[in-house]
Amino acid sequence: MKNLSVYLMLLGFAVFTGATFNLGKYAVGYFSPASAAAWRFGIAAIVLFLILIVSEGVKKTTLSRNLAAYAALGIIGVFGFNTLFFTGLKYTSPINGALIMGTNPILTSVLALFLLKEKLTKQRMAGTGFAFIGVVLVITQGSLETLMSLSFSKGDLIILGGNLCWANYGVLGRKWVKDSSSLETTAYPMLIGAAALIAVSLFSRPPAETPHIPLGGWGAILFMAICTTVLGYLWWNLGIRKIGAGKTSLFFNLVPVVTMIISAMTGTSITYPQLLGVGCVILGVLTASGVLSLFNPKTESHVYPEAAKIK
């Protein structure tokens, strides 16, 4: 219960991020992938930096110590992830994109195992296995022939690449950044990543000229900037600091559930493989989190020894 507020924040992250797949698909109808990401993170970076100045100030010692780490995280977790995210959404559905991100706990857990020495319990391995099965069902649309031939959608593979960037962002941030607050760890990489996105967007041509973009398009960008990016990144980094990268990543499994609900509400037809995939993802979340005790659950401090040191 001592981490209840953290879990609620991560639940909010899952809701906002789930909505982002639908909003991102809508936005790339008016913005190029690079310009959509640039607007989103340009706004978010300014807001976060202002919050940092007011609440904590600029600590030159922390900044100089972690500058290289902040730059790497900005390129990997902001520029890399979001370039691939918006590009992938041009070629695949929001539901597929969100469910592919369900592999994030698997990628994060494997990286955390080798880089952070976080232990893998049978409970978490079973949970991530269920989630992986769900993602495979969605990518292949339940077709064994597609799986065997490895003929996946281009958009699905691009989203999968973005997912790998996101997993590295979480784990490498925990490994590289020293004596930095969650706000600093979020704001500085975002400034660097946003600058890179803006630079690339100058050479891209959007589907619609800026004066002809409807209010809905700008509203989607603003929601993704403030809710998903500012609040989402802050809550995600706080979760990693408090309960560990592996356990935090489990909340990404809830993202496709939100995306599917929104898609259904907006009239998108849902396929049986997608429904079955979501079911596997939910089962994976319940299993890995210990709600379904298929094995003897481990205590949080044993599974995440580093998390127990953080007060």
Salt bridges, closest charged atoms under 4 A:
GLU118 OE2 - ARG174 NH1 3.79
ASP179 OD2 - ARG65 NH1 3.96
GLU300 OE1 - LYS247 NZ 3.33
GLU306 OE1 - ARG174 NH2 3.41
